[in-house]
Structure formats: C-alpha cells, structure tokens
Amino acid sequence: MTRRLLPLALTLPLLAGCDPQGLDLYSPKDARDYVRSCARAASDIMCRAMQPTLAAVSGPVSVLLPNMGDDDRRDALAQFLAGRGTTRAAFRSDAALQAAFARANIFPVAQLRTGTLRTLDGTPHEVACTVSGSDRTPDCQIDTLRGRDFLHDLKPQADSLYATFTETPGQLIFFPF
C-alpha cells in the first residue's frame, strides 16, 4: 500500500507549486492555434479580439502579441483606450474596434523579414531581423517594438507569433489602431 501512495505523495507537492489557474502543457501548432488557446482565458482581451480577424484571413500570418501576462496586456490596452477616450468594456462590445486592433498587429506573411512590411491595416513598418543566440530564433526590430518568434522551433509551419518587447519603459507594447 505504501508503494502505491509514494508516487502520489511525490506528485502532490509538485502540483501544489503550479499556477492556481492550472498547469498548461499545451503546445500550439501555429499562431492561429496560439491565439485560440490564449483566448480561452477570460482575462485575455487581446487574443479574443484577434480571433475573428484571423479566422477571416486566408494564408500565412505573423501575429504580434505583447510578451506579458493576460492582466498586464489587459491593463496596457486599457491605458491606451483611455487615451482615446474609451474603455475596455466599449472595446469588448465593439467588433470594429477589435478588428482595427487585430489588423494593426497582424502581418500577412509567414515570417517577418528585413524590409518594409505592411500590417493588415495597410500601415508600413520598418523591420530589421537578425538571428541571435544558440537557438537561432529570429529577433526582429519592428519600428519601435522588438519581437522574437515564439513559434520558431515549430517550423516549417505556416504562421509565426512574435512576442513583443519595448525598448523603453512606458512605451506602447503593441501597434496603435
């Protein structure tokens, strides 16, 4: 009996140290799958907003999402919206505003490359990509944002997901819309 309880006794302390929202062992296969997965979190307003636009786009995409937690993304979006005189609640109920956000942060290409690339909203962005580190993950400067291809190890896939970082504190972590 003790031999059967030993694995359970060893597993419980491990699970106790996990995030209270659950242990996430899912690996997305592409950017659309990643966005679908993160949209399941009630607090991830950005992923939810991107879903309809991604569903309507055929072909490859490169998605930009801030490299931060759901709550931090929600707060960054709220701050941006407040500057435009609106709220998160208004954003959640306005499909056109959500689509504008999505189109401003999605490129219709499988992977970013150095040059001038346009997001779905037609805005041109200067992109400079280099391969860095031992993992050979592309690191791109996209105007004022820096992004690393989070799904690079899953290549050859059709889509890319760039986790964005800012160079200066307080800077907008996604493209305005």
C-alpha positions in Angstrom: 0.0 0.0 0.0 2.8 2.4 0.9 4.4 1.7 -2.5 1.2 2.8 -4.3 0.9 6.0 -2.3 4.6 7.1 -2.8 4.1 8.4 -6.4 1.0 10.4 -5.2 2.9 11.7 -2.2 5.7 12.9 -4.5 3.4 14.4 -7.1 1.2 16.5 -4.8 4.0 18.9 -3.7 4.9 19.4 -7.3 1.4 20.2 -8.3 1.0 22.5 -5.3 3.6 24.7 -6.7 1.8 25.2 -10.0 -0.1 28.2 -11.1 -3.6 28.2 -9.4 -5.2 28.6 -12.9 -3.8 25.2 -13.9 -0.9 23.5 -15.4 -0.6 24.4 -19.1 1.1 21.6 -21.1 -0.5 22.5 -24.4 1.9 23.4 -27.3 0.2 25.4 -30.1 0.9 24.4 -33.7 0.7 27.8 -35.3 -0.2 31.5 -34.5 -3.9 30.9 -35.0 -3.9 28.0 -32.7 -1.9 30.0 -30.1 -4.5 32.8 -30.2 -7.4 30.4 -29.9 -5.7 28.8 -26.9 -4.9 32.1 -25.1 -8.4 33.4 -25.9 -9.8 30.8 -23.6 -8.5 32.8 -20.6 -11.3 35.1 -19.5 -8.9 38.0 -19.0 -7.1 37.9 -22.3 -8.9 40.6 -24.2 -6.2 40.9 -27.0 -6.4 37.2 -28.1 -10.2 37.3 -28.1 -10.2 40.4 -30.2 -7.8 38.8 -32.8 -9.8 35.7 -33.4 -12.4 36.9 -35.9 -9.8 38.7 -38.0 -7.5 35.7 -38.0 -10.4 33.4 -39.0 -11.2 35.7 -42.0 -7.6 35.8 -43.3 -6.5 33.0 -45.6 -2.9 32.3 -45.9 0.0 32.8 -43.6 0.2 35.4 -40.8 2.7 36.8 -38.3 0.9 37.9 -35.2 2.3 40.4 -32.7 1.4 39.9 -29.0 2.9 41.6 -26.0 5.3 39.4 -24.1 3.4 39.8 -20.8 0.7 38.1 -18.8 -3.0 38.4 -19.5 -3.6 41.0 -16.8 -0.7 43.2 -17.9 -1.9 43.0 -21.5 -5.4 44.0 -20.4 -4.0 46.9 -18.4 -1.8 48.2 -21.3 -4.8 48.0 -23.6 -7.0 49.9 -21.0 -4.4 52.6 -20.7 -4.2 53.0 -24.5 -8.0 53.0 -24.8 -8.4 55.6 -22.0 -6.1 57.9 -24.0 -8.5 57.6 -26.9 -11.5 58.4 -24.6 -12.9 54.9 -24.5 -12.9 51.9 -22.1 -12.2 48.1 -22.1 -15.9 47.5 -21.9 -16.5 49.5 -25.0 -13.7 47.6 -26.7 -15.2 44.3 -25.8 -18.5 45.2 -27.3 -17.2 46.9 -30.5 -16.3 44.4 -33.2 -14.9 47.2 -35.5 -12.6 48.4 -32.8 -11.4 44.9 -32.1 -10.8 44.3 -35.8 -8.8 47.5 -36.0 -6.6 46.3 -33.2 -6.1 42.9 -34.8 -5.4 44.4 -38.3 -2.8 46.8 -36.8 -0.9 43.9 -35.2 -1.0 41.1 -37.8 1.2 40.9 -40.9 0.0 38.8 -43.8 3.4 36.9 -44.1 4.6 33.6 -42.7 7.6 35.1 -41.0 8.9 38.6 -40.6 12.0 39.6 -42.6 14.1 42.7 -43.0 12.4 45.4 -45.1 9.2 47.4 -45.2 6.2 45.2 -44.4 2.6 46.2 -44.0 0.2 45.0 -41.4 -3.4 44.0 -42.4 -4.5 47.6 -41.9 -2.0 48.8 -44.6 0.4 50.6 -42.3 4.0 50.2 -43.4 6.5 49.1 -40.7 10.3 49.0 -41.0 11.5 45.6 -39.9 15.1 44.5 -39.3 15.6 40.9 -38.3 18.7 39.1 -37.1 19.2 35.6 -35.8 20.6 35.5 -32.3 21.5 33.1 -29.6 22.3 29.4 -29.8 18.6 28.6 -30.5 18.8 30.6 -33.8 15.4 32.3 -33.0 14.8 35.4 -35.2 14.8 38.6 -33.3 13.2 41.5 -35.1 13.0 45.2 -34.6 9.6 46.3 -35.9 9.5 50.1 -35.8 9.7 50.7 -32.0 8.9 47.2 -30.9 11.3 44.2 -30.6 9.8 40.8 -31.3 11.0 37.2 -31.0 9.4 34.4 -33.0 7.8 32.4 -30.2 6.9 29.5 -32.6 10.2 29.4 -34.4 11.0 25.9 -33.2 7.8 24.6 -34.8 8.9 25.5 -38.3 8.1 24.7 -41.0 4.6 26.0 -40.0 2.6 28.5 -41.9 2.4 31.1 -39.2 4.6 33.0 -36.7 3.9 34.6 -33.4 6.2 37.4 -32.3 6.3 38.1 -28.5 6.9 41.9 -28.4 9.0 43.8 -26.0 9.6 47.6 -25.7 12.9 49.3 -25.5 11.8 52.0 -23.0 9.5 51.7 -20.0 6.0 53.1 -20.6 6.2 52.6 -24.3 3.2 51.1 -26.1 3.7 47.3 -26.3 1.5 46.9 -29.4 0.8 49.0 -32.5 -1.8 51.7 -32.1 -5.1 51.4 -34.0 
